[in-house]
Amino acid sequence: MKQKIFCPYCGRCLGECSANDESGSVEILKSQPKHIKTKQLIHDMKCVKCKEQVFIVLELKD
């Protein structure tokens, strides 16, 4: 599975996420999530184009 990650503010491509199977999901948020699950990884970064902070949530599913 390959999925491109886009900025929710300006639409610029921020990168690409790849996995071997369909056991994970990627979500892009404008604000930091309040509840963090045990199998979640949260990465924050600034968009190169618009300089807004975005949060990338990677989650493994069983």
N, C-alpha and C positions, 0 to 999 in steps of 0.2 A: 504494500500500500504506500503510495506516495501522495502527499497532500501539500500544496503550496499554502503558505501562511501570508495573509494580507493585512495591512494596517486598517483598522476600522474607521480611522479618521480620514485618511487621504487615499487609501486603496493601493498603496505601493506594496510590492511583494517584499516581505521581510525574510523569507527563506523557505526551505522545503523540509518537511518532516517525512521520514520514511521508516517503515516497519516491515518485518517479515510476514506478518499475518494481520488479521483484522481484530486483534485483541486489544487495541488501544484507540483512544480518541484525543483530538486536539481541539482546544477552544481558545479563542482570542477575546479578551475582556478589556474594557476601558478602565475599570476600577478593580482594585484588589479584592479577591473573593473573601467573604467573611468566614466561611466554614471550609476547612481543608480536610479532605478524606485521607485515609491512611495510604492509599495507593495513588496519590496525586503528587505531581511535581509542578511547582509554579516558578516560572522564570519571568523576570521583568526586564524590559529593554526600552530604549527610546528609538522611535522611528527616525531614520536618517533624513527623510524628506521634511516632515512636519514637526519634528522634535517633541512629539507627544509621547508620554509613557504608556506602554501597553503591557498587559500581562498574558503570558502564554501558559495555559493549563494543560499539562499532559496527564492522562489518566489511563491506567492499565485496567482492563476488564478481565474477569475470570469466567 
